[in-house]
Each structure stands twice: as C-alpha cells, then as structure tokens.
Amino acid sequence: MEKIFKAGVVGMGGIGHTHANCIKNDPLAELVAVCDVIKEKADKAGEEFGVPAYYSLKDMLAAHPEIEVVHVTTSGFENGSWHYVPTMEALDAGRHVLVEKPISNRIDEAREMVDYAAKKGLYLGCDLNHYFSEPAFQADKLIAEGGVGEQVYSLTKVGFNGSAVNVNPVDRNSRWQMPYSHAKAFLTHPFSVMRHYSGDITHIQAFMEKPGARRQSEDLMLSIQSVHVKFQNGAVGYLLSQRGDACFGLGGWWSFELAGTKGTFCIENCVEQLTYWQAGKEPVVTNTGVKDFGATFPIRIHAFYEDLSNNVPLEHLRASGRDALATMEYIFAAIDSYESGGQIVRPHALPAYHGDPTIIH
C-alpha cells in the first residue's frame, strides 16, 4: 500500500487554492490544514476545503504534528519575497517543502534555503511546472532516444500576448513596481525549461527595455528581456520575454525549440503541441488537445509526491530547490549583464552534489 503524505498549505491566494485542489485530488497526499496571515482568506479556504484554518505556520504545525509536507504558496514583491520565512520555518520544523516560483526574489535567501534543506536532509522542491506536460515528456523521450543528437541551439519565447499598454500613472503600491519584477517572477520558467533540456548555463549576455507607453506611465518595470546564453554542453540559446508589450507571432505565448545534429523539436504553448523535424522527412506534429496551462499543476505536484514516496536521493528530486536556485542565478547574472551594458557574465556556481555513499559507486 502506497504511503499517503499529510500536507498543509500556507498562502491561500489563487495559487494556494490550486495547490490545495491538487492535494485533495492526489492519491499520494491528504490535505490536513491551510494557513494565511489574512484571517478572512484562511477561514474561507478552510471552509471551502473542509480543513482547519490557521493564521501562522507555526500554529498550524504545532496543532498538526502529522503534517509532513508544507506547500509554500505565498506571494510578495516580485512574486517571491514572502517565500523565505515560511520555507525556513517549515524546514526548521523538519518538514519537506514544495515552494512556488521564484524560490525567492533575493538570491542570498534562495541560496540559504537550498543550503538549509540540504543540511537538514529534507526535500525542497519548487513548482517549476513548465516541463511537466505531455509535449515536454515527448521531448524528453526524443532526447533520450537520440532523436536530437548533439545539441546546437535553443530558442525560447514566453510572456504575455498584447499590444498597447495603459499610459495612465501606475499604482506605486503594486508589487510589480520594481525594475526587475518581471525578470525575477517570470524568467524562472523559461530558464528552467532551457536548463532541463540542455543542462547548466555557463555564460549570459542580456539586454532589457520597456516600451514608450510604460515610460509615459512612469512604470518602473523593465518588461522586455533579450538574453543570449551558452550551455556547458557547447550549445547556444536565446530567450525572449515580454509582458504584453507586443503581439506574439508564431508559437503563441510560449514556445521552446531545440535543434540538434539529428533532429529538432518545438513545443508550442507549453501543453498544446510538439513538432519534430528530421532532415529529408515530413515534420511529425503531435497535438495534445489540451489548452489549459493549469493542467501542469497536478502533474508537477504528483511528481513531487512520487519522489517522496520512492524515497529518491535528494539530488534526484525533480524540479528541486537547487534547480530553482539555478534559474535565479541566471536571472541575477542577466541583471548584472544588463547593468554592465551587455557584458558577458558567468553565473554564480551552484552548490555541489555530494551524493549518497550507499548508492554512488
């Protein structure tokens, strides 16, 4: 009989509800309690999901020592400034953690979170859900079976489809009113996909901008990112992201193309379609019929519980805190490159794998 992990969720906004629903429907998990510092949100969620509601994580864990997994779905500045404290509290209490992306909007906090989880011997995962879809799994298989060959380049595009931006003055109380808020909140996903398929990035060059309408609005956010990278495997890559400043063309709001010496594939709109090309052959198009990006959440969350259930070595955890830290190292390297006028930057080294001596041989 498979073990069922008891879980609690802290941060009951929209994403917290998504996690709670996934837990309720996952055969490996049981939702025990919910938590939010805003009493009304906690109470409403508790009533909706039929579990006790709490207003601090420490109180929730004290009342429910049986909780083994804490989902940190809080938000904050740049979508990540409220992740550090509950994650560290949960790890300190000996609980495994699945934290939303970005792991933190501060690189020092992200490094500390990953380091502390490793020292405690606990699983720290992140909701890097963009490569948990049927097209992504098909791409994994193509690579594993040699269908791509030696990697040559990747092209990544992700953001919001749009055009005109409101030129009215912006709300200075908005958590988005920081220059790098779009970069920190949204480049996590494309960088995670690029690294998933091509491995570590060793060199980064970036340019960032915002269109005239944002300037007229006195918007502080740099909403356009153009990033050129080199991978450790020798391939090169390009990432474009924008926040509704222009209409996206081919590939929709999300596309990832990876080209190699034996074949090339392109995933469109994350969950929708994969096309595979080989020289001299007709392209093979696989359309999943799935349109809802939300379909990735239950797949990714179930993968976390599968890894816990299988007691995988910490370094084999899929979409781990270390993987999430890698994306932030790349984002901060991109920021450094932009601030230096486009100089090439080497990302900060990731923490080393040490391995389990009972497994590694």
C-alpha positions in Angstrom: 0.0 0.0 0.0 1.4 3.4 -1.0 2.1 5.9 1.7 -0.1 9.0 1.9 1.6 12.2 2.8 -0.2 14.6 5.0 0.1 18.2 3.8 -0.6 21.8 4.7 -0.7 24.9 2.5 0.4 28.3 3.6 -0.7 31.3 1.5 -4.3 30.9 0.4 -4.5 33.2 -2.7 -5.3 31.8 -6.1 -2.2 29.7 -6.4 -2.7 28.3 -2.9 -6.2 27.2 -3.9 -4.6 25.5 -6.9 -2.2 23.6 -4.7 -5.0 22.6 -2.3 -7.2 21.3 -5.0 -4.3 19.3 -6.4 -3.6 17.8 -3.0 -7.2 16.9 -2.5 -7.2 15.0 -5.8 -3.8 13.3 -5.4 -3.8 9.7 -4.3 -0.4 10.2 -2.5 -1.5 13.2 -0.5 -4.0 14.3 2.1 -4.8 18.0 2.9 -4.8 18.5 6.6 -4.8 22.2 7.1 -4.5 25.6 5.5 -2.9 28.8 6.6 -2.8 32.5 5.7 -1.9 35.6 7.7 -5.1 37.3 6.5 -7.7 35.7 8.7 -10.6 36.1 6.2 -8.6 34.3 3.5 -7.6 31.4 5.8 -11.1 31.0 7.2 -12.7 31.0 3.7 -10.2 28.4 2.4 -10.6 26.2 5.5 -14.4 26.2 4.9 -14.0 25.5 1.2 -11.6 22.6 1.7 -13.1 21.2 4.9 -10.0 21.5 7.0 -8.9 23.7 9.9 -7.6 27.1 9.2 -4.6 28.9 10.9 -3.1 32.3 10.8 0.5 31.4 11.3 2.5 28.4 10.0 4.0 27.7 13.5 0.5 27.4 14.9 -0.5 25.1 12.1 2.5 22.8 12.6 2.1 22.8 16.4 -1.6 21.7 16.0 -0.8 19.1 13.4 2.5 17.4 14.0 1.4 14.8 11.5 2.0 17.2 8.6 5.0 16.0 6.6 4.8 18.4 3.6 4.3 22.2 3.6 3.3 23.9 0.4 4.5 27.5 0.4 2.3 29.4 -2.0 2.7 32.9 -0.6 3.5 35.8 -3.0 5.1 39.2 -2.2 7.3 41.6 -4.1 8.4 40.2 -7.4 6.1 37.2 -6.6 8.7 35.8 -4.2 9.5 38.0 -1.2 7.2 36.0 1.1 8.7 32.6 0.4 11.8 32.6 2.6 10.3 32.8 6.1 7.7 30.1 5.8 10.1 27.8 3.9 12.7 28.2 6.6 10.2 27.7 9.4 8.9 24.5 7.8 12.4 23.2 7.2 13.4 24.1 10.7 10.4 22.0 11.9 11.6 19.0 9.9 9.0 19.2 7.1 9.6 18.7 3.4 8.7 21.8 1.3 7.2 22.5 -2.1 7.6 26.2 -2.7 6.2 28.3 -5.5 8.4 30.0 -8.0 10.5 32.1 -7.8 12.1 30.3 -4.9 12.8 33.8 -3.6 13.3 37.2 -5.2 16.6 37.6 -3.2 19.5 35.5 -4.3 21.0 35.3 -0.9 17.8 33.9 0.5 17.5 31.4 -2.3 21.0 30.1 -1.6 20.3 29.9 2.1 17.0 28.0 1.6 18.7 25.4 -0.6 21.7 25.1 1.8 19.5 24.6 4.8 17.3 21.9 3.2 20.5 20.0 2.3 21.9 20.3 5.8 18.6 19.1 7.2 18.3 16.2 4.7 14.9 17.3 3.6 13.2 17.5 0.2 12.9 21.1 -1.1 11.0 21.2 -4.4 9.8 24.2 -6.5 6.8 24.5 -8.8 8.8 24.6 -12.0 5.8 23.1 -13.8 6.5 24.2 -17.4 8.3 20.9 -18.2 5.6 18.7 -16.7 3.3 18.3 -19.7 2.7 15.7 -22.4 4.7 17.6 -25.1 7.6 18.0 -22.6 7.6 14.3 -21.8 7.6 13.6 -25.6 10.6 15.9 -25.9 12.3 14.0 -23.0 11.8 10.8 -24.9 13.2 12.2 -28.2 16.4 13.3 -26.5 16.8 10.0 -24.6 16.4 8.0 -27.8 18.9 10.1 -29.7 16.4 11.9 -31.9 18.1 15.3 -31.4 21.7 14.3 -31.4 24.4 16.8 -30.4 22.6 20.0 -29.4 23.3 23.1 -31.4 20.9 25.8 -30.3 17.6 26.5 -28.5 15.1 29.3 -28.9 12.7 30.2 -26.1 9.9 32.7 -26.1 7.5 33.2 -23.2 5.4 36.1 -21.9 2.1 37.8 -22.4 0.4 38.4 -25.7 -0.7 42.0 -26.0 -0.1 45.4 -27.6 -1.0 48.8 -26.2 -0.1 49.5 -22.6 -2.2 51.8 -20.4 -0.5 55.2 -20.2 -2.2 56.2 -17.0 0.1 56.6 -13.9 0.8 53.3 -12.3 0.0 52.2 -8.8 3.2 52.7 -6.7 1.8 50.2 -4.1 1.8 47.5 -6.7 4.3 44.7 -6.0 5.2 44.9 -9.7 6.7 48.4 -9.4 10.3 47.4 -9.3 12.6 47.4 -12.3 13.3 43.6 -12.3 9.9 42.3 -11.2 9.0 40.7 -14.5 12.5 39.2 -14.8 12.5 37.7 -11.3 8.9 36.4 -11.4 8.8 35.1 -15.0 12.2 34.2 -16.3 12.3 31.4 -13.8 10.1 29.3 -16.0 11.9 29.7 -19.4 15.3 29.3 -17.7 14.1 26.1 -16.0 12.9 24.7 -19.3 16.2 25.6 -21.1 18.3 24.0 -18.3 16.0 20.9 -18.1 16.8 20.1 -21.8 20.3 21.5 -22.2 21.9 21.5 -18.8 23.8 24.2 -17.0 24.3 27.7 -18.5 27.9 29.0 -18.3 27.7 32.4 -20.0 24.9 35.0 -20.1 24.5 38.3 -22.0 21.3 40.3 -21.6 19.5 43.5 -22.7 16.4 44.8 -21.1 14.0 47.5 -22.0 10.4 48.9 -21.7 8.3 50.5 -24.4 7.4 54.2 -24.6 3.9 53.6 -23.2 5.4 52.3 -19.9 7.8 55.2 -19.9 4.9 57.7 -20.2 3.2 55.9 -17.4 6.3 56.2 -15.2 6.3 52.5 -14.9 9.4 51.3 -13.2 9.3 47.7 -14.6 11.7 46.6 -17.3 9.2 44.4 -19.2 11.3 43.2 -22.1 14.2 40.8 -21.8 16.6 39.6 -24.5 19.0 37.0 -23.2 21.8 35.2 -25.1 23.3 32.1 -23.4 26.0 29.4 -23.8 25.4 26.0 -22.3 28.1 23.8 -20.7 27.4 21.2 -23.4 28.5 23.7 -26.1 25.1 24.7 -27.4 23.9 28.3 -27.6 20.5 29.6 -26.7 18.3 32.7 -26.9 15.5 33.8 -24.6 12.9 36.5 -25.3 10.3 37.5 -22.7 7.9 40.4 -22.7 4.9 41.4 -20.6 2.1 42.1 -23.1 4.0 44.9 -24.9 3.6 43.4 -28.3 1.6 40.7 -30.1 3.4 37.4 -30.1 3.6 35.7 -33.5 4.4 32.1 -34.3 4.3 29.7 -31.4 1.8 31.7 -29.3 2.6 32.9 -25.8 5.1 30.1 -25.1 7.4 28.2 -27.4 10.7 26.3 -27.0 12.7 25.0 -29.9 15.7 22.8 -29.5 17.8 21.9 -32.6 20.5 19.2 -32.9 22.5 17.4 -35.4 19.9 14.6 -35.8 16.6 16.5 -35.3 14.8 19.5 -34.0 11.6 19.8 -31.9 9.4 22.7 -30.9 6.9 22.8 -28.1 4.1 25.4 -28.5 2.1 26.9 -25.7 3.6 24.6 -23.1 0.8 22.0 -23.1 -0.6 22.1 -26.6 1.7 20.8 -29.3 5.1 19.3 -30.2 6.5 19.3 -33.7 9.6 17.2 -34.6 11.7 17.6 -37.7 14.3 15.3 -39.3 16.3 16.1 -42.4 14.5 14.7 -45.5 11.3 13.8 -43.7 8.0 15.3 -43.2 7.5 17.0 -39.8 5.7 15.0 -37.2 3.1 17.1 -35.3 1.5 15.9 -32.1 -1.4 18.0 -30.8 -2.5 17.0 -27.3 -5.9 18.7 -27.5 -5.0 20.3 -24.1 -5.4 24.1 -24.0 -5.4 24.7 -20.2 -2.0 25.6 -18.8 -3.4 24.7 -15.4 -3.1 21.0 -16.4 0.6 21.2 -15.5 -0.1 21.8 -11.8 -1.5 18.3 -10.8 1.2 16.6 -12.9 4.1 18.5 -11.2 2.7 18.2 -7.7 2.1 14.5 -8.1 5.7 14.1 -9.3 6.9 15.7 -6.0 4.8 13.1 -4.0 6.0 10.3 -6.2 9.6 11.3 -5.5 8.9 11.4 -1.8 7.1 8.1 -1.9 10.0 6.5 -3.8 12.5 8.0 -1.3 14.7 9.2 -4.2 18.1 10.5 -3.3 17.9 14.2 -2.6 19.9 15.1 -5.7 17.4 13.2 -7.9 14.4 15.2 -6.8 12.7 16.6 -9.9 12.3 20.4 -10.1 14.3 20.7 -6.9 15.2 23.8 -4.9 18.7 23.6 -6.4 17.1 23.6 -9.9 15.1 26.7 -8.8 18.2 28.3 -7.4 19.9 27.8 -10.8 17.2 29.8 -12.5 17.7 32.7 -10.1 21.5 32.6 -10.6 20.8 33.0 -14.3 18.3 35.9 -13.7 20.7 37.7 -11.4 23.5 37.2 -14.0 21.2 38.6 -16.7 20.6 41.6 -14.4 24.3 42.1 -13.9 24.9 41.8 -17.7 22.2 44.4 -18.4 23.5 46.8 -15.8 27.0 46.5 -17.3 25.8 47.4 -20.7 25.6 43.9 -22.1 28.8 42.4 -20.9 29.0 38.6 -20.7 28.5 37.3 -17.1 29.4 33.9 -15.7 26.6 32.8 -13.3 27.4 32.0 -9.7 28.3 28.4 -9.1 25.6 26.1 -7.8 26.1 24.1 -4.6 27.9 20.8 -5.3 26.3 17.4 -5.3 27.8 15.2 -2.6 25.9 12.0 -3.3 24.8 9.1 -1.1 27.7 6.7 -0.5 25.3 3.8 -0.3 24.1 4.5 -3.8 27.0 6.1 -5.7 29.6 3.7 -6.9 
